[in-house]
Amino acid sequence: MIEKDGTFYAFGTGPGIRIRTSQDLLSWRDAGSVFLFNPDWIPRTLEAEPELWSPDISFFGGRYHLYYAASKQGSNRSCIGHATAASLPGPFEDQGSILCSNVASQKDDWNAIHPSYIEDSDGAPYLAFGSFWSGVKLVALDAATGKLVDDKLIGLAARTQQGGAIEAPYIVRRCGFFYLFVSFDRCCDGVNSTYKIYVGRSEKLQGPYVDRAGRPMLDGAGTELVVADDTWHGPGHSAIFQREDKWYEAHHAYYAGDFNAFFAQGEAYLRISELIWDTDGWPVSAGP
């Protein structure tokens, strides 16, 4: 999600990457898609025509940069694609892939999905990404092109010792700390989804990140932020944003309540909650 001149633009998983707009964060309108068809490089590289996942939108270098994932379901044969636009909601011009995992002769223990843009304390651009496997990673970007500077991967968080899932990083900077938000456990299984959102922080973008108790996120730790309740299951893939003096946390969750005129049981919805910061500088969400 990104705001421009009082309008919020939300980019989401789906055919061509769907775009929705809102002026109040409550009412949303369909604004079309980024692509009419998947870029040609995707089936050539992945030998498949997957749905495009988990887009991330940012603005730097005078252009809007959209990073997105294309992946074979259930595998780590994946790529992060890159598209740019001069204005919103586009048109976007695809710039090809910037990073792929487990293609050709590669035998990677990481997964090139769930990209998220962030700048370090000096304004240098980076991309956090990752899912399952060996965890969440960080790579440096070129400020002019938005492409990778090199192939160096920095580990930020993992759950390999626990055998659990971790994915969907999102990082924000506040009051001398970088806060890393991640999702634990299983997404995308309707009301049976077990997604939940955890957070840790570090004085440096590159880590090490720890939870409230000081435990390393590379060892599977994290501080709970949003978990399921009786009505909303599987909250996850968090995004954090600020509007004036208020902070908000956005995620998707599956409606598990009774059937009614507004929500369909088992369907995924965008949820937005106010985010506050306690006296120790840790975030607390009003969600779900």
N, C-alpha and C positions, 0 to 999 in steps of 0.2 A: 504494500500500500504506500502511496505517496500523495502529498497534498500540493496543489498548484492553484493559486489565485482563488482560494476558498472552496475548491472542488477536490474531493478525495477520489483517487483512482485505485481500485483494487484489482489486481491481476491474480488469476486462479487457475488451478489444474483443470484441464479439459481440452477438448478438440481445438487446436489452434491457439490455446491460452485465452481464456475468456477475460473480458474487461467489464467492470461495473463502476459506476460513478455515484457519488452522493455529496450533498452539501451539508448534511447534518449527522452523518454516521448512523442514521436510523433507516431512512428510505434510500433504496439503491435501484439504479436503472441499468439495463443492459446496454453496453457501449460497443458490442461487437467482439471481434477477436484480433489477436496480433497477426495470426497467419490464416489464410484460407486453406492452405495445405502445408503439411510438414515440409521443412526445407529438405532439398534433395540429398544432402550429405547424411541425413539420419538413417535411411534404409541402407545406404551403401556401407556405412560404418557398422551399424548394429545388426544388419541383415534382418531387420524387422521394421515395422511401422507402428511404434508405440505411441500412446497418448503422452502429451507433454505435461510434465509435473512441476510443481513447486516453484513457480517463477518468483524472481526478486527484482524490484525496480529501484533504481537510484539515479541521481543526477550528479555528474562530474565532468570536467573537461568541456563544458558547454553543450553536452548532449545527455539524453536519457539513455541509460544502459539497462537492458533487461537480460538477466541471466536465468536460464531455465534448464530443466533436466529432461533427458530422454533415456529411458532405461527399459531393458527387458525385465518384466515382472519376476520377482523372486530370485534375481541373479545380480551380480555386481558387474555385468556387462552394460556400462552406462556412459553417458556423455553429458557434460554441461555445455549448453549452447549459449550464444551471445547475439543480441540484436540491439540496434540503436535507433533513436529517433530524435528529431530536432524539437518536437513538441508532443503534447499529449492530446488525444489518445493515439497518436501516430500520424502517418504510417511508419512502421518499423522496417528497417532493413537488416536482414539476417547477416551476421558476420561469421557464421560457422561455429565450430566447436572450439573451446579453449582447453578442455581437459577431458580425457576419456579413461575409463578403467576396464581392465580385463578384455581388451580387444586385441586382435591379431595375436602376436606372440607374448603379450603381457600376461603376467600371473599376479595380479595385484591383490592385496589384502585389504583394500579400501574401496569405497563406492562413490562414483562421481555424480552425486545427486544432491538436492536440497541446498543450492547456493545461497549465500547471503553476504552482501557487500558491507564493509566497514572500513573506516580510516583509523590509523594509529594516532598517537599523540602529536605527531608532526604533520599529519594530514596525508600520509602515504596510504594508497588504497590497497586493500586486501580482500580476499574472498574466503569466507568460512564455508565449509560444505561437509557432507558425509552422512553415513547411515550404516547401522549394523557393523559387521566386519570388525575392522580395527579402530573404528570410532570416528570422531569429528576432527577435521583437519583445517589448516589455514594455509593459503598460498598468497604470495605477493602479486599485485597487478601493476601493469604499466599505466601511469596516470593519463597518458595521451591516447592510448589505443584501447585500454580496458582488457588487454590480453595478459597472459602470464609473463612475469619477468623471468622466471626459471621454473624448474620442476621440483624445487625443494618443498616438501610437505612438513608442516609443523603440527604435531599432535596436541589437541586441546582437551579432549575428553574421550573416555572409552569405558566400556563395561565388559571387556573380554574376560576378566577373571570371574565375573558373575554369570557369564553366558547370556546376558540380557541385551536387549536392543536399545540403541541410542541413535538419535538422528535429529534433523531439522534445527540446526544452530541458528541463533540470532543474537547479535552482540550490540550493545549500546554502551556509550561512555557517559558517566555521571560522577561528579565530585571526586575525581582522582582515581576512579575504578572503571574497569571494563567488566560488564556483566554479560555472562554467557548463558542464554536460555536454550534448553534442549528438551526434546521429548523422549521419554522412556517408554519401552514396551511396544505393543502392536497397534498399528493404525488400520483404518480402512476396512473394517469388518462390521460395519453397522453398529448395532447396540452391543455387540460382543467385543468391540474395540476396547483395548486396555490402555491406550495412550494416556499419559499424564505429563505435566510440565514441571521441570526442575531448573534450578538456577545456581550458578556459582560466580565468583568474581576474582579479578586479578588486577594488580597495579599496572601490568603491562598487557598489551593486546596478545602477545605471543604466549602468555601464561607465566607461571602455572596458575590454574584456576582451582579455587577451593570452595567448599560449601561453608555454611554458617559456623559449623563446628571445626573448620580448618582442615577438613579431609580433602585429599586431591580428587578432582574430577577425572583425572587419568586413571584412577583406581576405582572408578564406578560411583563416586559420591555425588551428591547434589542436594540442594535444599528445595523441598516441595513448594510449588507455587500454585498450581491448579490441578485438581483431581476430579474424578467423576462424582456426581451426586445422583439422586434418584431420577432426575429428569434428563440430565445431559451426560452421555457416556463418551469416553475416549477423547477428552479435550487435548488438543496438541497442535504442533507446528505454530508456535507462538511468534508474534511480531509485536514490537514495542514502538510506540511513537508518541511524540509530544505535541500538544497544541496549546499555545500560550503557556500558562503556568500549570497545566494539567498533563499528566501522563496517562496513557491508555495501553492496554494489552489486548491484542486480537488473536483469536485462534479459531479452529473449526472443531465442532463437536457434533455427536449424533443424538437426535431427539429420541428419548426412551420413555417419555411420558404417555399419557392417554391420548387417543386420537382426538383432534379438535380441528377447528377451521383454519388454524394458522400454521400448524406444524404437522408433518407426516412422520410417523414412527419409523426409525431406522435411517432417515435421510440426514445428510450432513448440512450444517448451517454455519455461517459466519457469526461468531460471538465477539463482542467488544465490551470490555470491562474497564473501569477506572483502575489505575495502578497508583498506589501510594508507597512512600518510602518510610520505613520506621526509623527510630532514633539511632539505630546502628547502621543505617544506610542500606538495609535490605528491602527488596520490593515485596509488596503484599498486594495480591490481586483480589478484586471483588468478584471474580468469576467462580464457577461458571454461571 
